[in-house]
Amino acid sequence: MTAFALVLLLAAAAAWIACGGAPLRTRLYLRLAGVLYAALAVSEAFQVAPAAVTDIASTLGAAVLCVAAFAGFRRSPRWFSATVVLVLAASCGIAAAANDLRAVAAVPQLLSAIFTFLIARPGLWRRASVYLALASLCMLGTAASALAPGVMARAGFLLFAAAGLLGVALASDVLVEDLGGKRHRTPVGAGR
C-alpha cells in the first residue's frame, strides 16, 4: 500500500504545482484539497489511523474539489455557502469516523462528484470541462472504493483519489490557458 500512498502524495504535489496559474479563489481550494489528500497519503503510508483519516479527508477533500470547480468554472462562491458545504462535509466525515459508518462519508462524496459533473456539463466540448468531467468520475470511483473491503479496493481508492485531485487541478490550469489569463507563476503546463 505504501506505493499507492506515494502515488497519492505525488499527485497532491503535482496538483499544488499545476494550479499555480489559477485564480486565487480556485487555487486556495485546490491547495487545501492537496493538503487533505497528502495527509491521507501519509496516514496510509505510516498506518496512522488510516480508516478515520480516510473518512474525514476524503469527504472533506471531495467537497473542497467541488467548491474549487465551482470557483473555477462559474464564479467565486459566497463565503457563507462555501462554509456551509465544507462544514457539512467535515461533519459527515467526523461522524463516519466516530461511528465507523462509511456510508455516511460516502453521501457527501457522491453529491460532490455529481455536482462537479454538473459544473462541467455545459461546456463538455472544451478540454477543461472534459478534464473536470473525468475528475468527477474519479471522485465517484473514490467513493465506491472506500465502501468496498479489501486491499484491492484500498489501492483503487488511493489511485482514484489521486486521479480526481489531478483532474480538477489540470482542469483549472487548462481553463486559465483557454481564457488567456495572465499567470503570475509558471505552473507545469506553461511550457506547452
ABEGO torsion letter per residue (X at the ends): XAAAAAAAAAAAAAAAAAAAABBAAAAAAAAAAAAAAAAAAAAAAAGBGAAAAAAAAAAAAAAAAAAAAAAAABBBBBAAAAAAAAAAAAAAAAAAAAAGBAAAAAAAAAAAAAAAAAAAAAAAABAAAAAAAAAAAAAAAAAAAAABBEAAAAAAAAAAAAAAAAAAAAAAAAAAAAAGBBBABBBAAAAX
